[in-house]
Amino acid sequence: MTASVLGGPLSWSASRDKEGHRTYNIAHQVKTTDQNDGPAKVLNCLGLPQVGDSWNFGTDFDEWAFCYPEAQIKPYQQKGSDPHRFWKVEQVFSTRPLERCQDDNIEDPLLIPDRISGSFSKYTEESSKDRNGETIKSSSHEIFTGPLVEWDASRPSVVIEQNRADLELSTLAEFIDKVNDAKLWGLDARKVKLSNISWDRKWYGTCSVYYTRRLEFDINFETFDRYIPDQGSKVLKGAWNKVPTPPVWVPDASADKNDPTHFIRFTDAKDNVTRTLLDGAGNPLTQGTGTGPPEPEKITFEKYEEDNFLTLGIPIVLT
């Protein structure tokens, strides 16, 4: 049970595109010795061009054109129900690159270490403090909010590019938009966030598949948690004592901060319905006609879940 190439090419042709790349088509006749031999046996016939071979037949030679993986195998000059003994094999050669499929001596891309690069990503943040750390307020001692106090800002980003035999897409999807659960790259937990993942399928050697995946991390030297000023239009039950100057807010001793029904619409000492800064327990911080309210308490908001990014095989250190 053998297969062999009979003579030279049955046919050959060539074309050249507008970019100058040359494409060759060639057909060979192959004979098998057993009627049970099929196209798989023919495709592996000794003497047929192999993937990555240069165009070199007779005196015709083009060192830049190589054999593509594609091939067509068909019975040749078969009569009626005669057994398949002769076959026609059509193959393509081209100078147009076929990603890393040009020879089987190429280096193994899976042995290439992870590549590390970085940049700075732009975002917008709201800040009511100036460069000296002073809070900017209106003439009525109110803190500005919204687009008027939104500023351009930048934070470092790190890109890690990996070659892997397995993409592990489902695993990658579990890590997107999470933050580090422990110290990483000299930064404490919740300061490194995996913000984006992209990938490509590539080829090497005799068309073996591998994947290049790019993991994009954002870094926030403070934290990716948010500290929101405690403020609202409701306060825990109480009333103004207007005898002192300035007036003093007196909480109701029976009010329970854990009971939403114990909160009332806030009015200032002049009975104006307004919003107020809070002390973290639902009590107003407004101090009447004084020099303005003190800094409010901060409410910590942890949005992103944590995970161990080292399980993705990223480097422990960047330098």
Secondary structure as GFF3:
##gff-version 3
##sequence-region A 1 319
A	DSSP	beta_strand	3	16	.	.	.	ID=ss1
A	DSSP	beta_strand	22	32	.	.	.	ID=ss2
A	DSSP	alpha_helix	39	43	.	.	.	ID=ss3
A	DSSP	beta_strand	54	57	.	.	.	ID=ss4
A	DSSP	beta_strand	60	75	.	.	.	ID=ss5
A	DSSP	beta_strand	86	94	.	.	.	ID=ss6
A	DSSP	three_ten_helix	109	111	.	.	.	ID=ss7
A	DSSP	beta_strand	115	126	.	.	.	ID=ss8
A	DSSP	three_ten_helix	147	149	.	.	.	ID=ss9
A	DSSP	beta_strand	150	164	.	.	.	ID=ss10
A	DSSP	alpha_helix	169	175	.	.	.	ID=ss11
A	DSSP	beta_strand	179	180	.	.	.	ID=ss12
A	DSSP	beta_strand	192	204	.	.	.	ID=ss13
A	DSSP	beta_strand	208	219	.	.	.	ID=ss14
A	DSSP	beta_strand	226	229	.	.	.	ID=ss15
A	DSSP	beta_strand	231	232	.	.	.	ID=ss16
A	DSSP	beta_strand	234	236	.	.	.	ID=ss17
A	DSSP	beta_strand	238	241	.	.	.	ID=ss18
A	DSSP	beta_strand	248	251	.	.	.	ID=ss19
A	DSSP	three_ten_helix	260	262	.	.	.	ID=ss20
A	DSSP	beta_strand	263	265	.	.	.	ID=ss21
A	DSSP	beta_strand	276	277	.	.	.	ID=ss22
A	DSSP	beta_strand	298	301	.	.	.	ID=ss23
A	DSSP	beta_strand	306	307	.	.	.	ID=ss24
A	DSSP	three_ten_helix	309	312	.	.	.	ID=ss25
###
